[in-house]
Amino acid sequence: RGKYNFQLQPSDPEHKQPDRMDLVYLEPSPMFCERNPALGIQGT
């Protein structure tokens, strides 16, 4: 690997790590209230 040895740290150490039953989002969810034809979102 690289020459650096570091790990990501949570911003809130009291927050539990996700387990295998948790849903983890890698990207923010789209704004479903706003119309976005590229994503097929009609808006509300």
PyMOL commands that place a pseudoatom at each C-alpha (Angstrom):
pseudoatom trace, name=CA, resn=ARG, resi=1, chain=A, elem=C, hetatm=0, pos=[0.000, 0.000, 0.000]
pseudoatom trace, name=CA, resn=GLY, resi=2, chain=A, elem=C, hetatm=0, pos=[0.941, 3.632, 0.378]
pseudoatom trace, name=CA, resn=LYS, resi=3, chain=A, elem=C, hetatm=0, pos=[3.413, 5.096, 2.811]
pseudoatom trace, name=CA, resn=TYR, resi=4, chain=A, elem=C, hetatm=0, pos=[0.667, 6.766, 4.860]
pseudoatom trace, name=CA, resn=ASN, resi=5, chain=A, elem=C, hetatm=0, pos=[-1.108, 4.865, 7.605]
pseudoatom trace, name=CA, resn=PHE, resi=6, chain=A, elem=C, hetatm=0, pos=[-4.338, 6.621, 8.556]
pseudoatom trace, name=CA, resn=GLN, resi=7, chain=A, elem=C, hetatm=0, pos=[-8.020, 5.797, 8.964]
pseudoatom trace, name=CA, resn=LEU, resi=8, chain=A, elem=C, hetatm=0, pos=[-11.155, 7.864, 8.525]
pseudoatom trace, name=CA, resn=GLN, resi=9, chain=A, elem=C, hetatm=0, pos=[-12.600, 9.076, 11.802]
pseudoatom trace, name=CA, resn=PRO, resi=10, chain=A, elem=C, hetatm=0, pos=[-16.312, 9.754, 12.376]
pseudoatom trace, name=CA, resn=SER, resi=11, chain=A, elem=C, hetatm=0, pos=[-17.284, 13.377, 12.994]
pseudoatom trace, name=CA, resn=ASP, resi=12, chain=A, elem=C, hetatm=0, pos=[-19.332, 12.177, 15.994]
pseudoatom trace, name=CA, resn=PRO, resi=13, chain=A, elem=C, hetatm=0, pos=[-17.472, 9.432, 17.918]
pseudoatom trace, name=CA, resn=GLU, resi=14, chain=A, elem=C, hetatm=0, pos=[-20.687, 8.533, 19.799]
pseudoatom trace, name=CA, resn=HIS, resi=15, chain=A, elem=C, hetatm=0, pos=[-22.402, 7.558, 16.533]
pseudoatom trace, name=CA, resn=LYS, resi=16, chain=A, elem=C, hetatm=0, pos=[-22.509, 3.790, 16.014]
pseudoatom trace, name=CA, resn=GLN, resi=17, chain=A, elem=C, hetatm=0, pos=[-21.076, 2.173, 12.908]
pseudoatom trace, name=CA, resn=PRO, resi=18, chain=A, elem=C, hetatm=0, pos=[-23.636, 0.753, 10.474]
pseudoatom trace, name=CA, resn=ASP, resi=19, chain=A, elem=C, hetatm=0, pos=[-24.212, -2.971, 10.676]
pseudoatom trace, name=CA, resn=ARG, resi=20, chain=A, elem=C, hetatm=0, pos=[-25.255, -5.334, 7.883]
pseudoatom trace, name=CA, resn=MET, resi=21, chain=A, elem=C, hetatm=0, pos=[-28.962, -4.484, 8.296]
pseudoatom trace, name=CA, resn=ASP, resi=22, chain=A, elem=C, hetatm=0, pos=[-28.493, -0.683, 8.011]
pseudoatom trace, name=CA, resn=LEU, resi=23, chain=A, elem=C, hetatm=0, pos=[-29.096, 1.158, 4.765]
pseudoatom trace, name=CA, resn=VAL, resi=24, chain=A, elem=C, hetatm=0, pos=[-26.068, 3.307, 3.906]
pseudoatom trace, name=CA, resn=TYR, resi=25, chain=A, elem=C, hetatm=0, pos=[-26.295, 6.083, 1.329]
pseudoatom trace, name=CA, resn=LEU, resi=26, chain=A, elem=C, hetatm=0, pos=[-23.188, 6.938, -0.673]
pseudoatom trace, name=CA, resn=GLU, resi=27, chain=A, elem=C, hetatm=0, pos=[-24.741, 9.956, -2.387]
pseudoatom trace, name=CA, resn=PRO, resi=28, chain=A, elem=C, hetatm=0, pos=[-27.329, 12.486, -1.236]
pseudoatom trace, name=CA, resn=SER, resi=29, chain=A, elem=C, hetatm=0, pos=[-30.879, 11.647, -2.238]
pseudoatom trace, name=CA, resn=PRO, resi=30, chain=A, elem=C, hetatm=0, pos=[-32.400, 13.722, -5.054]
pseudoatom trace, name=CA, resn=MET, resi=31, chain=A, elem=C, hetatm=0, pos=[-34.888, 16.520, -4.353]
pseudoatom trace, name=CA, resn=PHE, resi=32, chain=A, elem=C, hetatm=0, pos=[-38.173, 14.783, -5.176]
pseudoatom trace, name=CA, resn=CYS, resi=33, chain=A, elem=C, hetatm=0, pos=[-40.095, 18.048, -4.700]
pseudoatom trace, name=CA, resn=GLU, resi=34, chain=A, elem=C, hetatm=0, pos=[-38.326, 19.636, -7.670]
pseudoatom trace, name=CA, resn=ARG, resi=35, chain=A, elem=C, hetatm=0, pos=[-38.868, 18.423, -11.220]
pseudoatom trace, name=CA, resn=ASN, resi=36, chain=A, elem=C, hetatm=0, pos=[-35.829, 16.677, -12.731]
pseudoatom trace, name=CA, resn=PRO, resi=37, chain=A, elem=C, hetatm=0, pos=[-36.542, 15.046, -16.115]
pseudoatom trace, name=CA, resn=ALA, resi=38, chain=A, elem=C, hetatm=0, pos=[-32.987, 13.652, -16.305]
pseudoatom trace, name=CA, resn=LEU, resi=39, chain=A, elem=C, hetatm=0, pos=[-33.740, 11.475, -13.268]
pseudoatom trace, name=CA, resn=GLY, resi=40, chain=A, elem=C, hetatm=0, pos=[-37.388, 10.900, -14.161]
pseudoatom trace, name=CA, resn=ILE, resi=41, chain=A, elem=C, hetatm=0, pos=[-38.608, 12.943, -11.177]
pseudoatom trace, name=CA, resn=GLN, resi=42, chain=A, elem=C, hetatm=0, pos=[-41.928, 14.678, -11.863]
pseudoatom trace, name=CA, resn=GLY, resi=43, chain=A, elem=C, hetatm=0, pos=[-41.881, 16.809, -8.727]
pseudoatom trace, name=CA, resn=THR, resi=44, chain=A, elem=C, hetatm=0, pos=[-44.596, 17.130, -6.116]
for i in range(1, 44): cmd.bond("trace and resi %d" % i, "trace and resi %d" % (i + 1))
show_as sticks, trace
zoom trace
